[in-house]
Amino acid sequence: MPYEVIEKIVHDTKGDPSFCRGDITHKPCNTITVYAHHWQVHYRMTDEIPATPSFVVDGCAHKPPYRVPSMQEIRAMPWNGRSVVSTFSGAGGSCLGFRMAGYRVLWANEFIPAAQDTYRLNSPSTILNTQDIRQVTHQDILEAIGMQAGELDVFEGSPPCAAFSTSGKRDKTWGKVKNYSDTQQRVDDLFFEYARLLRGLQPKAFVAENVSGLVKGRAKGYFKIILAELEDCGYVVSARLLDAQWLGVPQSRQRLIFVGVRKDLVDQYGVQPVHPAPLPYHYTVMEAIPWIRGSEVPNNYDHPMGKSSIKYDRPAAAVLQSGNATFETSKYMLAETTEGHQRPFTIDELKRISAFPDDFILTGTFSQQWERLGRAVPPVMMSHVAATLRDKVLAHVP
């Protein structure tokens, strides 16, 4: 059979730009793998390059360089006219995400002293309440922010989720007092404290966050009860698992995000709870920390992913709390440098892969700083949730 002269070779992913290379006539071919129909990757010998979406440039998914705004830039962002109250605020990851989207965080609650120190340093203009959430009433919050029930735009919260985490003991600790950060308390009932305040505040919308384990295994029963409770507060509610790696964070981290819109606003303005669409690209360890070429979770560490090696061209594994480790003794998520050495991640490196600003201030020991990042919602991830809520819901209601 005579050879055919080929003018052009195109790497065609059927419209999925996340790994489309377009015209590869003068480039090395991608790795040839066993065909999997769901990838829908084909090499086509053709005279024309297929049409690609607007975010594809020169045959590749176009994405900006990885960069998280500085704290100074976040403070200078113009107010979008909407206000937030936050509970279970930790170091302020979710609050920071709302601030990135132009909201003002008027009031926050955090019970753990070490987390309070960090929150105050980074958000001095926000009223920080330090009571046990069980002692806080919606009247306390409304009085502090000078509003009436129904006037607040967004009520945000991340009730402690260790009782549902796939990396924890799950149902063995339900209904029991257990160690949590620097305290001992029961944590599996705190979502209902969030719902109690939601019922009294009656904000226009709410956003609540928890671990993916809440919709897995025996915890599904808890999820159904929580969802019914939130709906009973007067809201149309949607809950979805979102992965931070598809929302601008160089870390594979699934979180369950509840979004609710008050029923009277749904009826009057036709708005519905909505979640952000995934970006057509993700960021890698190398793009966040150029001097690191990978990370590893060793065999002897209890991680939901088990032992795993994450190379420089992939997002990092989920950052979890580190126990009582120091930099010298930490064995979780070892970084592999470009020189081939393994060592623990530094706090500055963890901030990068957790999508916190480089100048975000963390206080306390190495272990406490790592814990703040491991428990936090990545701010950039929450900024996409907050921006979608702003544009798709709040922009259409008074």
KOLFI-423374 format. One record per residue (C-alpha): x, y, z; residue in three letters. Coordinates in nm, 3 decimals, always signed. Layout:
# KOLFI-423374
px; py; pz; kolti
X; Y; Z; Ala
...
***
This chain:
# KOLFI-423374
px; py; pz; kolti
+0.000; +0.000; +0.000; Met
+0.154; +0.337; -0.098; Pro
+0.228; +0.594; +0.171; Tyr
+0.002; +0.896; +0.194; Glu
+0.153; +1.239; +0.244; Val
-0.001; +1.397; +0.556; Ile
-0.027; +1.775; +0.567; Glu
-0.148; +1.821; +0.923; Lys
-0.212; +1.622; +1.243; Ile
-0.461; +1.746; +1.500; Val
-0.509; +1.634; +1.860; His
-0.888; +1.648; +1.888; Asp
-1.067; +1.611; +2.224; Thr
-1.418; +1.665; +2.092; Lys
-1.450; +2.013; +2.239; Gly
-1.294; +1.942; +2.580; Asp
-1.019; +2.206; +2.599; Pro
-0.864; +2.100; +2.930; Ser
-0.604; +1.888; +2.749; Phe
-0.660; +1.974; +2.382; Cys
-0.331; +2.038; +2.197; Arg
-0.477; +2.131; +1.862; Gly
-0.228; +2.129; +1.573; Asp
+0.061; +1.896; +1.668; Ile
+0.208; +1.853; +1.320; Thr
+0.543; +1.993; +1.432; His
+0.523; +1.879; +1.795; Lys
+0.587; +1.546; +1.972; Pro
+0.281; +1.325; +1.981; Cys
+0.091; +1.275; +2.308; Asn
+0.140; +0.944; +2.489; Thr
-0.049; +0.669; +2.308; Ile
-0.269; +0.495; +2.566; Thr
-0.534; +0.226; +2.574; Val
-0.846; +0.374; +2.417; Tyr
-1.108; +0.486; +2.666; Ala
-1.430; +0.604; +2.507; His
-1.507; +0.856; +2.779; His
-1.186; +1.047; +2.707; Trp
-1.293; +1.104; +2.348; Gln
-0.937; +1.179; +2.238; Val
-0.854; +1.123; +1.873; His
-0.570; +1.200; +1.636; Tyr
-0.705; +1.321; +1.304; Arg
-0.505; +1.364; +0.988; Met
-0.670; +1.662; +0.828; Thr
-0.619; +1.988; +0.644; Asp
-0.826; +2.185; +0.894; Glu
-0.799; +2.248; +1.265; Ile
-1.135; +2.191; +1.438; Pro
-1.322; +2.484; +1.582; Ala
-1.237; +2.539; +1.949; Thr
-1.403; +2.741; +2.225; Pro
-1.297; +3.102; +2.282; Ser
-1.081; +3.012; +2.581; Phe
-0.859; +2.793; +2.366; Val
-0.559; +2.979; +2.224; Val
-0.318; +2.820; +1.978; Asp
-0.485; +2.483; +2.031; Gly
-0.450; +2.484; +2.411; Cys
-0.679; +2.581; +2.695; Ala
-0.594; +2.940; +2.779; His
-0.549; +3.012; +3.148; Lys
-0.390; +3.297; +3.337; Pro
-0.075; +3.229; +3.540; Pro
-0.146; +3.101; +3.888; Tyr
-0.170; +3.394; +4.125; Arg
-0.369; +3.468; +4.441; Val
-0.441; +3.837; +4.515; Pro
-0.246; +3.985; +4.804; Ser
-0.419; +4.092; +5.124; Met
-0.359; +4.453; +5.025; Gln
-0.528; +4.396; +4.690; Glu
-0.823; +4.222; +4.858; Ile
-0.868; +4.510; +5.102; Arg
-0.870; +4.754; +4.809; Ala
-1.138; +4.566; +4.612; Met
-1.455; +4.774; +4.559; Pro
-1.761; +4.675; +4.759; Trp
-2.027; +4.500; +4.554; Asn
-2.302; +4.632; +4.785; Gly
-2.365; +4.297; +4.954; Arg
-2.289; +4.191; +5.312; Ser
-2.207; +3.861; +5.482; Val
-2.226; +3.710; +5.830; Val
-2.000; +3.411; +5.890; Ser
-2.002; +3.128; +6.144; Thr
-1.743; +2.859; +6.222; Phe
-1.506; +3.099; +6.049; Ser
-1.171; +2.941; +6.141; Gly
-0.878; +3.136; +6.003; Ala
-1.112; +3.306; +5.757; Gly
-1.076; +3.107; +5.434; Gly
-1.441; +3.131; +5.331; Ser
-1.464; +3.493; +5.445; Cys
-1.160; +3.577; +5.236; Leu
-1.327; +3.416; +4.934; Gly
-1.632; +3.638; +4.979; Phe
-1.406; +3.941; +5.015; Arg
-1.233; +3.847; +4.688; Met
-1.578; +3.863; +4.525; Ala
-1.639; +4.214; +4.662; Gly
-1.856; +4.137; +4.966; Tyr
-1.815; +4.291; +5.310; Arg
-1.797; +4.048; +5.601; Val
-1.968; +4.230; +5.889; Leu
-1.959; +3.969; +6.165; Trp
-1.788; +3.635; +6.220; Ala
-1.784; +3.370; +6.492; Asn
-1.491; +3.148; +6.587; Glu
-1.457; +2.946; +6.908; Phe
-1.096; +2.816; +6.884; Ile
-0.849; +3.069; +7.037; Pro
-0.561; +2.996; +6.799; Ala
-0.793; +3.047; +6.499; Ala
-0.926; +3.369; +6.654; Gln
-0.573; +3.513; +6.664; Asp
-0.524; +3.448; +6.294; Thr
-0.868; +3.581; +6.201; Tyr
-0.817; +3.909; +6.389; Arg
-0.483; +3.982; +6.223; Leu
-0.618; +3.934; +5.871; Asn
-0.969; +4.078; +5.915; Ser
-0.945; +4.359; +6.173; Pro
-1.254; +4.541; +6.042; Ser
-1.487; +4.243; +6.097; Thr
-1.664; +4.201; +6.431; Ile
-1.531; +3.872; +6.574; Leu
-1.757; +3.692; +6.820; Asn
-1.573; +3.424; +7.022; Thr
-1.863; +3.252; +7.202; Gln
-1.959; +2.889; +7.166; Asp
-2.208; +2.898; +6.877; Ile
-2.464; +2.728; +7.101; Arg
-2.476; +3.045; +7.311; Gln
-2.522; +3.285; +7.017; Val
-2.871; +3.401; +6.919; Thr
-2.983; +3.556; +6.593; His
-3.084; +3.865; +6.793; Gln
-2.721; +3.900; +6.909; Asp
-2.602; +3.905; +6.548; Ile
-2.870; +4.144; +6.420; Leu
-2.802; +4.387; +6.703; Glu
-2.427; +4.378; +6.634; Ala
-2.466; +4.452; +6.260; Ile
-2.762; +4.693; +6.294; Gly
-3.007; +4.499; +6.076; Met
-3.352; +4.344; +6.099; Gln
-3.435; +3.984; +6.015; Ala
-3.454; +3.942; +5.638; Gly
-3.215; +4.229; +5.552; Glu
-2.883; +4.040; +5.551; Leu
-2.764; +3.930; +5.208; Asp
-2.567; +3.612; +5.286; Val
-2.525; +3.387; +5.589; Phe
-2.215; +3.172; +5.551; Glu
-2.082; +2.886; +5.762; Gly
-1.860; +2.580; +5.774; Ser
-1.974; +2.369; +6.070; Pro
-1.688; +2.142; +6.192; Pro
-1.683; +1.834; +5.977; Cys
-1.441; +1.592; +6.143; Ala
-1.729; +1.364; +6.241; Ala
-1.812; +1.305; +5.873; Phe
-1.464; +1.313; +5.718; Ser
-1.350; +1.004; +5.531; Thr
-1.010; +1.047; +5.700; Ser
-1.166; +1.020; +6.049; Gly
-1.358; +0.765; +6.258; Lys
-1.695; +0.890; +6.125; Arg
-1.998; +0.727; +6.297; Asp
-1.787; +0.596; +6.589; Lys
-1.773; +0.953; +6.722; Thr
-2.131; +1.062; +6.649; Trp
-2.310; +1.190; +6.959; Gly
-1.986; +1.196; +7.162; Lys
-1.760; +1.466; +7.299; Val
-1.422; +1.438; +7.126; Lys
-1.097; +1.624; +7.081; Asn
-1.137; +1.900; +6.827; Tyr
-0.843; +2.132; +6.764; Ser
-0.750; +2.283; +7.104; Asp
-1.085; +2.192; +7.266; Thr
-1.313; +1.902; +7.350; Gln
-1.666; +1.920; +7.218; Gln
-1.937; +1.739; +7.028; Arg
-1.926; +1.846; +6.662; Val
-2.174; +1.630; +6.469; Asp
-2.469; +1.844; +6.587; Asp
-2.329; +2.186; +6.494; Leu
-2.499; +2.200; +6.153; Phe
-2.828; +2.225; +6.342; Phe
-2.695; +2.525; +6.535; Glu
-2.620; +2.684; +6.198; Tyr
-2.979; +2.609; +6.088; Ala
-3.116; +2.760; +6.410; Arg
-2.942; +3.091; +6.335; Leu
-3.044; +3.073; +5.970; Leu
-3.409; +3.042; +6.072; Arg
-3.385; +3.355; +6.285; Gly
-3.173; +3.572; +6.053; Leu
-3.366; +3.491; +5.733; Gln
-3.093; +3.618; +5.497; Pro
-3.163; +3.641; +5.125; Lys
-2.926; +3.351; +5.062; Ala
-2.691; +3.121; +5.247; Phe
-2.380; +2.917; +5.172; Val
-2.280; +2.626; +5.395; Ala
-1.981; +2.397; +5.348; Glu
-1.885; +2.051; +5.468; Asn
-1.671; +1.752; +5.374; Val
-1.758; +1.515; +5.092; Ser
-1.799; +1.238; +5.351; Gly
-2.137; +1.380; +5.448; Leu
-2.285; +1.222; +5.134; Val
-2.095; +0.895; +5.158; Lys
-2.181; +0.576; +5.343; Gly
-2.380; +0.593; +5.666; Arg
-2.344; +0.972; +5.684; Ala
-2.602; +1.005; +5.401; Lys
-2.875; +0.985; +5.664; Gly
-2.732; +1.290; +5.838; Tyr
-2.715; +1.469; +5.501; Phe
-3.085; +1.408; +5.436; Lys
-3.180; +1.536; +5.781; Ile
-2.962; +1.847; +5.741; Ile
-3.102; +1.919; +5.394; Leu
-3.461; +1.890; +5.522; Ala
-3.380; +2.120; +5.815; Glu
-3.233; +2.388; +5.586; Leu
-3.535; +2.368; +5.356; Glu
-3.767; +2.394; +5.655; Asp
-3.603; +2.727; +5.742; Cys
-3.776; +2.870; +5.434; Gly
-3.523; +2.808; +5.155; Tyr
-3.488; +2.639; +4.820; Val
-3.163; +2.447; +4.863; Val
-2.912; +2.290; +4.627; Ser
-2.614; +2.082; +4.743; Ala
-2.324; +1.975; +4.522; Arg
-1.980; +1.825; +4.558; Leu
-1.726; +2.068; +4.417; Leu
-1.358; +1.996; +4.365; Asp
-1.120; +2.282; +4.440; Ala
-0.885; +2.179; +4.158; Gln
-1.148; +2.288; +3.903; Trp
-1.208; +2.619; +4.078; Leu
-0.861; +2.772; +4.060; Gly
-0.688; +2.585; +4.343; Val
-0.378; +2.365; +4.281; Pro
-0.513; +2.101; +4.518; Gln
-0.748; +1.805; +4.476; Ser
-1.002; +1.881; +4.750; Arg
-1.370; +1.791; +4.738; Gln
-1.615; +1.993; +4.947; Arg
-1.992; +1.969; +4.978; Leu
-2.142; +2.315; +4.917; Ile
-2.501; +2.396; +5.013; Phe
-2.652; +2.705; +4.850; Val
-2.995; +2.827; +4.953; Gly
-3.220; +3.111; +4.834; Val
-3.516; +3.233; +5.040; Arg
-3.843; +3.099; +4.900; Lys
-4.016; +3.436; +4.871; Asp
-3.732; +3.559; +4.646; Leu
-3.752; +3.243; +4.435; Val
-4.126; +3.298; +4.390; Asp
-4.108; +3.671; +4.321; Gln
-3.791; +3.700; +4.110; Tyr
-3.747; +3.353; +3.962; Gly
-3.395; +3.307; +4.100; Val
-3.265; +2.965; +4.200; Gln
-2.967; +2.842; +4.403; Pro
-2.672; +2.794; +4.171; Val
-2.317; +2.661; +4.188; His
-2.013; +2.771; +3.987; Pro
-1.925; +2.585; +3.668; Ala
-1.584; +2.417; +3.668; Pro
-1.304; +2.599; +3.493; Leu
-1.172; +2.442; +3.170; Pro
-0.827; +2.400; +3.327; Tyr
-0.658; +2.332; +3.657; His
-0.334; +2.442; +3.820; Tyr
-0.050; +2.211; +3.915; Thr
+0.203; +2.187; +4.197; Val
+0.470; +2.324; +3.964; Met
+0.262; +2.627; +3.868; Glu
+0.202; +2.714; +4.234; Ala
+0.547; +2.621; +4.366; Ile
+0.799; +2.607; +4.080; Pro
+1.078; +2.464; +4.298; Trp
+0.868; +2.156; +4.392; Ile
+0.832; +1.875; +4.142; Arg
+0.586; +1.660; +4.337; Gly
+0.442; +1.549; +4.671; Ser
+0.387; +1.218; +4.842; Glu
+0.153; +1.086; +5.111; Val
+0.349; +0.802; +5.277; Pro
+0.207; +0.457; +5.354; Asn
+0.202; +0.513; +5.729; Asn
-0.024; +0.821; +5.717; Tyr
-0.402; +0.788; +5.744; Asp
-0.515; +0.984; +5.441; His
-0.839; +0.927; +5.245; Pro
-0.629; +0.893; +4.930; Met
-0.399; +0.637; +5.095; Gly
-0.040; +0.641; +4.975; Lys
-0.014; +0.862; +4.671; Ser
+0.248; +1.036; +4.467; Ser
+0.150; +1.365; +4.306; Ile
+0.383; +1.481; +4.031; Lys
+0.459; +1.841; +3.943; Tyr
+0.213; +1.841; +3.653; Asp
-0.088; +1.757; +3.873; Arg
-0.269; +1.935; +4.159; Pro
-0.151; +1.848; +4.510; Ala
-0.330; +1.602; +4.737; Ala
-0.581; +1.746; +4.985; Ala
-0.415; +1.936; +5.268; Val
-0.537; +1.794; +5.598; Leu
-0.455; +1.897; +5.953; Gln
-0.111; +1.773; +6.060; Ser
-0.172; +1.649; +6.414; Gly
+0.099; +1.770; +6.653; Asn
+0.386; +1.757; +6.407; Ala
+0.667; +2.006; +6.379; Thr
+0.846; +2.085; +6.055; Phe
+1.121; +1.839; +6.153; Glu
+0.883; +1.553; +6.247; Thr
+0.603; +1.594; +5.992; Ser
+0.564; +1.286; +5.770; Lys
+0.245; +1.387; +5.592; Tyr
+0.260; +1.520; +5.236; Met
+0.630; +1.524; +5.176; Leu
+0.750; +1.767; +4.911; Ala
+0.997; +1.651; +4.650; Glu
+1.227; +1.930; +4.538; Thr
+1.369; +1.974; +4.189; Thr
+1.698; +1.841; +4.329; Glu
+1.526; +1.515; +4.421; Gly
+1.518; +1.566; +4.801; His
+1.212; +1.490; +5.013; Gln
+1.109; +1.715; +5.301; Arg
+0.789; +1.843; +5.465; Pro
+0.611; +2.133; +5.298; Phe
+0.677; +2.472; +5.451; Thr
+0.382; +2.684; +5.566; Ile
+0.445; +2.929; +5.283; Asp
+0.425; +2.642; +5.033; Glu
+0.105; +2.514; +5.191; Leu
-0.047; +2.860; +5.159; Lys
+0.029; +2.851; +4.786; Arg
-0.140; +2.515; +4.724; Ile
-0.431; +2.614; +4.953; Ser
-0.491; +2.932; +4.750; Ala
-0.421; +3.175; +5.034; Phe
-0.236; +3.503; +4.972; Pro
+0.139; +3.489; +5.028; Asp
+0.105; +3.771; +5.282; Asp
-0.179; +3.607; +5.477; Phe
-0.066; +3.595; +5.841; Ile
-0.079; +3.265; +6.032; Leu
-0.007; +3.249; +6.405; Thr
+0.095; +2.978; +6.650; Gly
+0.312; +2.671; +6.612; Thr
+0.392; +2.493; +6.288; Phe
+0.119; +2.240; +6.370; Ser
-0.140; +2.509; +6.447; Gln
-0.063; +2.698; +6.126; Gln
-0.089; +2.376; +5.922; Trp
-0.419; +2.298; +6.098; Glu
-0.563; +2.639; +6.005; Arg
-0.490; +2.567; +5.637; Leu
-0.604; +2.204; +5.658; Gly
-0.941; +2.300; +5.804; Arg
-1.001; +2.601; +5.579; Ala
-1.203; +2.628; +5.261; Val
-0.955; +2.747; +4.994; Pro
-1.037; +3.118; +4.950; Pro
-1.014; +3.111; +4.570; Val
-1.259; +2.819; +4.560; Met
-1.508; +3.008; +4.776; Met
-1.459; +3.322; +4.567; Ser
-1.608; +3.135; +4.269; His
-1.906; +3.024; +4.479; Val
-1.952; +3.381; +4.607; Ala
-1.919; +3.540; +4.263; Ala
-2.173; +3.300; +4.111; Thr
-2.418; +3.376; +4.392; Leu
-2.359; +3.748; +4.340; Arg
-2.412; +3.742; +3.963; Asp
-2.682; +3.475; +3.926; Lys
-2.895; +3.544; +4.234; Val
-2.826; +3.864; +4.428; Leu
-2.792; +4.078; +4.116; Ala
-3.160; +4.004; +4.043; His
-3.309; +4.081; +4.386; Val
-3.327; +4.405; +4.587; Pro
***
